[in-house]
């Protein structure tokens, strides 16, 4: 009986000692967390898209409370809710230019030649692993809509020619479509980048047109017409220097023979006066 009582007393004393140690450790190791973080997080969209440059909405809320980032950096949130956050924290809303996804390809099925018929999993990534997907242009969009499926904001739809169309109003610049494109055709750009090269084919002249009727042929007319080196021909492709974006004008696209250089305005794609007119609606046969 005495042995049992001794054992019980020992366990009780040990439990008390461990409890005291935990209390002391909690007091020494306790990290204060500002309660405003939870309140700010509740005002965020919980998308965890990363468009703001952080790992998610919680880290973004922590930076907001520390005043290390501005509410306007959250492009997935509405401007009104961002203003509520700014007022709550007593900070400026900030001015952050809207960014959207841009597609560097205009080679839909009605203008881009198909050299082989792909049959398999309806996925761009899967098709790209099988001889590049069958398109004549090895750099072109495959049209299976991996980007559309990856977009959590319904900002991408596939058109009749099998090309993704981006809704600038819905796009939050989260970058999911960029990650899922196996051809690296999508990028996140400021909305002010209206002058755009809708092609990534580095081949020259007739060789490029052999695969796609709207490919950049590196003819150099856009570079000749644009002011102060706004556009240069590099490795068989026109390249825009966006550090000179204030010089961007439609004059650079007027003489483009294929319409590979375009002007993007409010969801419209505008081509120059000399661009080849594409009237074909049906896809080219393999």
C-alpha positions, 0 to 999 in steps of 0.5 A, a space after each residue: 500500500 505504501 508503495 502505491 501511495 509513493 508512486 502516486 505521489 511521485 507522479 503527482 509531483 512530476 505532473 506539477 513540476 512539468 506544468 510549472 515548467 510549461 507555464 514558465 516556458 510559455 511566459 518566456 517564449 510567448 510572442 505577441 501577435 497584433 490582434 489587427 492581423 486577424 481583422 485585416 485578414 478577414 477583409 482580404 479575399 483569402 485567395 492566397 494567389 501570391 499576386 501581392 508578392 507574398 506567400 498568401 493573405 496571412 503574410 500580407 496582412 502581417 506586412 500591412 499591419 507593420 506598414 511594410 506594404 500598401 493595401 493596393 498591392 492586393 489586386 484580387 481584392 476590390 478597391 473599396 475593401 482595400 480602402 476599408 483596410 487603409 482606413 482601418 490601419 490609418 495608412 495610405 491606400 497606395 498607388 499600384 498599377 494594375 497588372 494582367 496576364 498577356 499572351 505572346 501568341 496569336 496563332 490560333 487554329 485558323 492561322 497556325 499550321 498543324 503538322 501532326 494530329 495529337 490524340 491523348 490527354 487534353 492538356 497542353 503540358 501532356 501534348 508538349 511532351 509528345 513531339 511538341 504537340 503537333 503544331 508547326 510552330 514549336 513556340 506556339 499555343 497548343 490550345 488545350 486550355 491549361 491556363 483557363 483551368 488553372 485560373 481561379 478567377 474565371 479571367 481566361 476563356 478559350 476562343 473559337 480558334 483555341 487561343 486564351 482570351 484574358 479578361 483584364 477586369 477579372 485578372 488579378 495577376 496571380 500568375 497561375 496561368 503563367 506557371 501552367 503554360 508549358 510554352 512560356 507564352 504568358 507573362 504578368 505585365 502592367 496594364 500600361 504595356 499596350 504595345 505588344 508582340 503577340 509572337 515568340 517565334 524566333 525564325 526569320 521571314 518566310 520560314 516563320 510564316 510557313 508555320 503561322 500566318 501571323 508570326 513575327 518575321 523580323 522584318 524590322 519595320 516596327 523598329 524603323 518606325 518606332 521612336 528612339 529605339 523603343 523596339 529592337 530586333 533581337 534573335 529573330 524577334 521584335 522586342 519592346 523596351 518598356 523602360 521607354 513605355 512613355 514613347 509607345 505609340 501605334 505608329 510602330 504597328 502600322 506597317 507590320 505585314 503580319 499583324 504580329 505587333 498589336 495594340 491592346 485596349 480595353 479587351 480589344 486587339 488592334 492591328 496596323 493598317 498594313 496587317 494581313 486580313 485574316 478572314 478564315 474562321 475554320 481551323 487549318 487541316 493537319 
